[in-house]
Amino acid sequence: MPDTEGFVRAAHVLGAGGLVSFPTETVYGLGADARQDAAVARIFEAKQRPTFNPLIVHVADIDAAKRYVIWTDLADRLATAFWPGPLTLVLPFRQDAGLSPLVTADLPTLAIRVPAHPVAQRLLAEFDGPVAAPSANPSGKISPTQAQHVIDGLTGRIEAVVDGGACGVGVESTILGLGNAPTLLRPGGLPQEALEIALGGPLATRSEADPLTAPGQMLSHYAPGATVRLNATETSDNERLLGFGNVQGATLNLSPAADLVEAAANLFHHLHALDAQSDAPIAVSPVPDIGLGRAINDRLRRAAAPRDR
């Protein structure tokens, strides 16, 4: 855990327009002052991320969020129930909020959340401002859940990494659009079922053919260097198996006990480990498409998709 001096230094780097990677409960983010155009532009440059792909802004609490988006009773109900935590809300942004237009990719909405990780909380409190922070990895590649993953992918492109250990959730936040009807824009670390219980009804869902309205919606994303094949019940001689449950011969297993929470926490770490071993194809055991399994399968489908770039 960083000390007080470390948090002060990291906040100073952000204020000076630098890039700081820090842990959230989901994955490590790559943070910049969301009010500084040049700082936000450096996120896109460091990640080689398309500028049409919007960013999530991280803030310390609900009161801070209200400074940047048009708040609603529904947003208040969900934020009270699930913040701090792995839920991002997409709401109309305040035109007078002073955020860089690069953050929203010129959309009329802003993706915003309050992370639960104590390191993220402490850094946001020290900085006392909005931090734009996508995952701290080269665009389209495997998301980082440990500080070393960030260092391996972005050394020389950013100023600092705040090491807070491994991320507990292991997949990015769930993104919920609060337009005409609550719409699941990206499955993530908060299961869809929990949101539907809180809302008292089913969520609308986004079609893959819809325009990009939130981060994490590109068809090819979260990808290792090796090709990925899903729902594998057997493997060929040259494939490595990323298992789930009681399977034999797995090179690595997301959860031998078929625990979706454990599998989500291990997903990106295991993909990083397989990527470091070789470029032999990866076969992945079937994962139930319920609860956190929806987020796991979403990331795996994007990892297996034809590469956008």
N, C-alpha and C positions, 0 to 999 in steps of 0.2 A: 504494500500500500504506500503511495507517495506521501511525503511529509508536507508540512505547511509550505516550506520554501518551494517545493516542487509544484504545488498548485499555484502559488503566486507567479512563478516563472512561466508556467503554461498559460495562465491568464494574460500575462504580459505579451507573450508571443501572439496570442489571438488578437489582442488589442492593436498590435503593431502590424497586423495584416498577414501574419504567418499561419501555417497549417499545423494543427495539433491532432494527432490520433489519440483517442481515449476509449475506454471500454464502456459499453452499456450492457444491460442484462442480455441483450440479443446478440449483437456482434460489435466489433470495434468500429467506431465511426471516424471519419476524417473531417475534422472541424475547422471552420473558418467563421469569422464575424459576418453574420448574415446581412449586415448593413453596409459592408464595404464591397463595392463592385470588384475591385482588383483582387481582393482576398477570395471572393467566391469564384472568380474566373480561374484562380489558381487551382481550386478543387478540380474543375473540369480538365485543366491542363495536366495535373499530376496523375489523375485517373485515366486520362484520355477518354473521357466520358462525353457522349454527344450532348450538346447544349440544349437539345429539345427534351431532355430527360430531367424532370424537376427534382428538387432536393427536399429533404425533411428538415425542418427547423426544430431544434431542441431547446426547451426552456425549462426553468426551474420549478414552475408551479402553475396552477390554473390562472392566477391573477396575471402572471406574465403572458400566458397564452392570449388572454383577452386584449392585450395591447396590439396584437398583430392580426387577429381574425375577428369576423363578426360572429359573436357568441350567440348561442341559442339555448333554450331550455333543454333540448335533447342533448346537445354537446355537454351541458353542465351535468346532466344525469349520468352520461357515460364516463365523463372525466372523473366525477366523484367516485364512481364504482371501480374504475380501472387504472387511474393514474395515482402515483407513478406506476408505469408498467408498459408492456409491449404492445400498446395500441397507439396508432397514429390516426388523427382525425383530419379530414380534408374539408375545409370551410372557406367561404369567401374571405379574401384578405382585405384588410383595411388599407385604403389607398394612401392614407397619411402615416402609415406605420414606419416608413423609412427603410424598408428592406430593399435589397438589390433586386431588380427585376430578373436577374439570372436565376435566383432561387426558385421562382415559380415557372420558369421557362415561358414567360408571357401568358400563362394561364390566369384566369380570374380567381383562382383558389390557391390556398396554401396548405401544405401538409405539415402538421405540427404535433409534437408529443412531449411528454415529461418522462424521461427515463428513470428507471428505478435503481440502477447500479450506484452504490455509494460514491464511487470515484467520479462518475458523471455528475451526480448531484453536487458534490463538493466543487468540482470545476465550474459548473454553471453558476453556483452561488458566488464563487470568487470572481468570475468574469462579469457577472451581473449584466448579461445581454444575450441576445438570440444567437445561437450557434447553428449554422447550416452544416449538416453532417450526414453524407451518404456513407456506405460501408467503405472501409479503408483498404481498398484493393484496386488493382487495375481493372478498368471497366470490363464487365463480362466474365471476369475470372472468379475463382472461389472466394467467398466472403471470409474475412479473418475473425477467428474467435480467440486468438492468443496474440500477444504483442509481437512474438517472433514472426507470425504470419504477415503482419504489417511491415516489419523490417525487411523481410524477404521480398515483398512486392513493391515497396515504395521508397526504399533507401535512396537518398540523394534528391528526392523530390519534395520532401516535407521537412519541417523544422524539428518536430518533437513527437515522441510517443510516450504517453503516460501508461505505464504498465500496471494494470489492475488485476492480473491473473486471467484465468479462463472465463469466458462468458457463460453464464449459467443456462440461458435459454437456448442459444446456439443457432437460431434462425431469426431473420429480421422481423420487425414488428408487423402486426396485422394492420392493414390500412383500410379505414372505413370512410367512405364518402357520405357526407350529410347534405345531399342535395334534395331533390323532390322526395326520394325515398332512401333510407339507409342502404348503402350499396357496398358490398365487399369488393374492394379494388385490388387487394392482395392478401391472400391468407398468410398468417404468420404466427408469432409466438403466443397470441391470445386465441384460443380455439373459437371457431365460428359459433359453436354451440353455446358458449358462455355469453356471447353477444346477443344471440337470439333469445336466450332466457331473460337477459336484462331488458331487451326491447319488447318482449312478449309476442314475438312473431318472427317469421323467416326473413332473412336478408335477401335483397336483390343481389344479383351477381353480374359481374362484368363479362362481356364477350371478348375473346382474344382479338376479334376483328375491330373492336372499338378503338378510337384514338387513345394515345397515351394521356392519362390524367393523373398519374402518380408514379413514384419510383417503383422499380422492380417489375415492370410490365413488358419489357422487351422479350421477344420470343426466345432469343439465345442469351443466357445469363448464367452466372454462378458456375461457369464451365471449367473443368480441368483441361490439361493439354490432351489427355487421352479421350477417345470416343467413349460414350456411355450408352449402355443398353439396359432398358428397364424391364421389370417384371420377369426376371430370369429365374427359371426353376431348374436349369442346368447350365453348364458353361462349356465352351469349347476349349481346346487345349491351350490357346494363347490368352484367354481371358482371365482376369482376376475378379474374384467375387467379393462384392460389398454386401455382406449378409444382413439379414434381419430375422430374429427368432432362432429356432432350433434348426439350423442348416449346417450341413457338413462341408468342409473344404473352403470356408471363407477366408480370404486373406485378412480382412478385417470385418467385424460385425458391429452394426449400429447398436444393437441391443440383443444379446443372446436370450434375454428374458422377454423379448417382444414388448418392451416398455417404450411407448412413443415419446415420453418425456426424455428418457435416456437417449433415444435415437436422434431426436432433434438436437440435443446438446452435442452429440458426436458427429453429426452429419458433415459439417464443413471441415472439422479437424481431420476426420478420416479421409475425406477427399483430398485435402492437402497432403496427407501422408502417402496416399496412393500416387498422387501426382509426382511426389519427390522420388518415388521408387523407380518408376519406368514409365514409358509411354504405351505400354500394352493396354488393350481395351479393358474397360471396366464393365462388368455385368452386375446388376443390382437386384437383390431379391425383392419380391412384392412387399409393399408396405400398405397396411390398411388405410383407406382414404377417409378416415374419421378423426376428429379431434386434431391434434398436432400433426397427424398423418397427412392432412390436407396441405399444410405448409411444406412438409418434407417432400411430398409428391410434386408440388408446384415447383420447388427448387430443382428436383431431379429431372422433371420434364424439360425445364429450361436448360439444364446442364446437358441434356441429351439432344436438344434441338439442333438443326443445322446452324452453323455459326454465322452470326450477322456480319462478322468482320474478320 
